[in-house]
Amino acid sequence: MARDVGYKRPKDTKKTLKRLFYYLGGQKVSILCVAFLVIVSSLANIMGTYLLKPIVNDYIVPMDIKGLIGMLCFMGGMYLIGVGATFGYNQLMVRTTQKIVGKIRKDLFEHTQKLPLSYFDTHTHGDLMSRFTNDVDTITEAFNNSFTLLIQSFIMVTGTIIMLIVLDFRLSAIVIFFMILMFLFIQYNGKRSKKYFQQQQKDLGSINGFIEEMVAGQKVEKVFHHEEKDFEEFCKRNESLRRASTKALTYSGMMVPVIVSLSYFNYAVSACVGGLFALAGLTDLGSLSSYLVYVRQSAMPMNQFTQQVNFLLAALSGAERIFDMMEEEVEIDEGKTILCSVKEREGGSLEEVKEYTGNFAWKRVDSDGKVGYIPLKGDVRFKDVVFYYKKEKVILNHISLYAKPGQKIAFVGSTGAGKTTIINLINRFYEIIEGSIMYDGIDIREIKKDDLRRSLSMVIQDTHLFTGTISDNIRYGRLDATEEEIKRAAKIVNADSFIRRLPNGYQTVLYSDGDNLSQGQRQLLAIARAAISRPPVLILDEATSSIDTRTEKLIEKGMDFLMQDRTVFVIAHRLSTVRNARAIMVLERGNIIERGDHQELLAQEGRYYQLYTGQFHLE
């Protein structure tokens, strides 16, 4: 018997079914074939049992051996058809299910890639991953098993009751009475076990999350001697899980024994009463033989039917969560200006080309259809930019700044001052509330987001490396980069030496976000990945925070060479990294309170001076 599941029922079953039928519609012929084969299999079993009546009355009682052999062969053929139909619909359903689920998973992933960054800020990674794993698996399980079993169980229950009434309507009252008892028990037991299985799932998630935190934070736990307190908390959660699991399994474990006992008792009563009917001449042996076999097989289909309804509801609940995510609004992109590769003609005009030249331009089409090209230089300007997540808490308050091609602009300030927000707005991860951001004289809202982000390269503090070779991870910055270009980028950022010392050099495979490398080595690879794309604008958000001072200076030399005539935005807590910036912006509570180069800001003896001399610390 299948175990009850800890899912809640869908909030809008009708809407979820409508979306699900859309995916089923693509496999309409296969679904109809499966339903037909399930019906054939069920009817073959029902009719095969009914054949016991003529076999006993017409061949066994009269001792017609030849006819009996023929009827047994006919019965065997009937059951063989049922077996063939069962094999057919199982195989067909597996293939159909994988096609449907594959399409759902593909659409879900495709939609996820289009969601705005704000969606991921408000949803945990675990919750998002459960859509791709638990919810999709539940749908798969329901289609593979529940769909066919539901049809089969319904036909078997309905067909069995009909045949019982046809064979002997007086005896069928006994079976119907016991069926009602079984149904009531299944309903009662199902509600109780479902309640505790849901609590079990909740407690299981709680204890798993707690264990994950403890394993990840072992150093902190030991440093602060928190083992005893954490053990007490674990015991508390473990006991809650034990109680819920015990009750859940107690109720679910009662199901089979009680149903089996009722079915045996039903069979015994039916056999005794049927025997008395046969002795009294109220029924014949053939009818009684068929009748008792139907009684014997009546309990399981009803139990299966109830269970499969629960599993289908669980699948609909999982499907609803998936479809809710698919209905989330994607990033709005009304930009029409695109980025294209160009080469310069003799007269100085630009010509669009397909091959990579290292030179790019913004391609704009005027209202009259005229095409114009604006060279990509990396001139970024903020004008009275206002941004907030919630109106009562403004993150950026009328910020104005400019960065000309080749300039290095640095942002310093306390946590929450708005430094990273400025970078996110340049990438259009979020949309500004007021003001404008101009990129080479073009409002960034007029530029397609993909093309805008292709013109930028970003290195953030939380480095993320992908499963694959080191070459693949560096090439992530430009997919058509050659091995020579990869090695050149690694040398520029001082990563080549440690890469060559690895067992397989550039072909060393990284797993688990590069756990086999140090944090500094991972950061070097991230910088190399940004360097290889040779973007006009490079953004470094605490990019050198995990690198020692000596390596940082070597990287800065490489970056200065690499980023000639390029724009660089730097966010750093380590003020030594921003000394050579063309302009340093000191932010506080969404406002630029100081601006200038290193010497100018020291001369002002303001906040930057306090930070540099240690009189004020960034928090």
Secondary structure, 3 states (H helix, E strand, C coil): CCCCCCCCCCCCHHHHHHHHHHHHHCCHHHHHHHHHHHHHHHHHHHHHHHCHHHHHHHHHCCCCHHHHHHHHHHHHHHHHHHHHHHHHHHHHHHHHHHHHHHHHHHHHHHHHHHCCHHHHHCCCHHHHHHHHHHHHHHHHHHHHHHHHHHHHHHHHHHHHHHHHHHHCHHHHHHHHHHHHHHHHHHHHHHHHHHHHHHHHHHHHHHHHHHHHHHHHCHHHHHHCCCHHHHHHHHHHHHHHHHHHHHHHHHHHHHHHHHHHHHHHHHHHHHHHHHHHHHHCCCCCHHHHHHHHHHHHCCHHHHHHHHHHHHHHHHHHHHHHHHHHHHCCCCCCCCCCEEEEEEEECCCCCEEECCCCCCCEEEEEECCCCCEEEEECCCCEEEEEEEEEEECCEEEEEEEEEEECCCCEEEEEECCCCCHHHHHHHHCCCCCCCEEEEEECCEEHHHECHHHHHHCEEEEECCCCCCCEEHHHHHHCCCCCCCHHHHHHHHHHCCCHHHHHHCCCHHHCEECCCCCCCCHHHHHHHHHHHHHHCCCCEEEEECCCCCCCHHHHHHHHHHHHHHCCCCEEEEECCCHHHHCCCCEEEEEECCEEEEEECHHHHHHHCCHHHHHHHCCCCCC
